[in-house]
Amino acid sequence: MTGLFGETLLGRFSAIRGTERLGPRMNTNEHGYEKRDLDEVVEGVIGAAFEVSNMLGCGFLEKVYERALTRELAARGLAAESQVGYPVNYKGHCVGEYAADLLVEKRLLVELKCVDRLSNEHVAQCINYLKASRLGLAPLINFQRAKVEWKRVIHG
């Protein structure tokens, strides 16, 4: 049996015959955060997205879901900022700015969509946003369907 991010549940949470250590694995990423903590933030965001979708359904504009998700994250104890600006640089010069839909806990970029289906272009766009923000992980969430569609986008 595997967990949300592919690890085995037994290996993640329990000790088996004394050969594995107790508790979750505690890897760190290049930013020095414990991987488990970032995974927990992602799980909180996805859970909040499903709650928003269950309450609102599909068919609203992206901004409505952004505002509702921000409120749901706050209710779950996760700090979220909307429309956080990041410069886009080219050869050392700022050539534009990207505004992240949501920045959660100052380390997780969240990209929201209201489209029929997530495409490769949406993933590529999300990767570019990760480059601009210098972050490594972003859930890409689509609220247009009856059931929330999401992808875990990684850069670096």
C-alpha positions, 0 to 999 in steps of 0.5 A, spaced: 500 500 500 502 506 498 501 513 500 499 520 497 506 521 494 508 514 493 512 511 499 509 505 502 505 507 508 508 501 513 515 504 511 513 511 512 509 511 519 511 504 523 517 500 525 517 493 522 521 488 526 525 493 529 529 494 522 526 501 520 526 507 525 519 509 528 516 515 525 516 519 518 522 519 514 526 526 515 529 528 508 531 535 507 531 539 500 535 544 498 532 549 502 533 546 508 526 544 510 524 537 512 521 534 506 516 531 511 513 538 512 513 540 505 509 534 504 504 535 509 503 542 507 501 539 500 497 534 503 493 540 507 493 544 500 490 538 496 485 537 502 483 544 502 482 544 495 477 538 495 473 541 501 472 548 496 470 544 490 465 540 495 462 546 497 462 550 491 462 545 485 465 547 478 463 553 474 466 559 477 471 563 475 479 562 478 478 568 483 473 565 486 476 558 488 483 562 490 479 566 495 475 560 498 482 556 498 485 562 501 480 562 507 480 554 507 487 554 508 487 559 514 482 555 517 486 549 517 492 553 520 496 554 513 498 561 512 497 563 504 498 569 500 495 571 494 498 574 488 505 574 490 509 577 485 516 575 482 521 578 477 522 574 471 529 575 469 533 575 463 541 575 462 540 579 469 535 584 467 528 584 469 523 583 463 517 582 467 513 579 473 509 573 475 504 573 480 503 566 484 496 564 485 498 562 492 504 562 496 503 557 502 507 557 508 512 562 504 515 555 500 509 552 496 507 555 490 500 553 488 497 554 481 490 554 480 486 553 473 479 553 471 479 549 465 476 543 461 483 539 462 490 540 465 495 540 459 502 540 458 502 547 457 499 548 464 505 544 467 510 548 462 507 554 465 507 552 472 515 550 471 516 557 469 513 559 475 517 555 479 523 558 476 521 565 477 520 564 484 526 559 485 521 554 489 521 547 487 514 544 488 507 546 486 501 543 486 497 545 479 490 544 481 484 544 476 477 546 479 473 546 473 471 538 473 466 535 478 472 532 482 478 536 483 484 534 478 491 536 480 498 534 479 504 535 483 509 539 479 517 539 481 523 543 478 530 542 480 
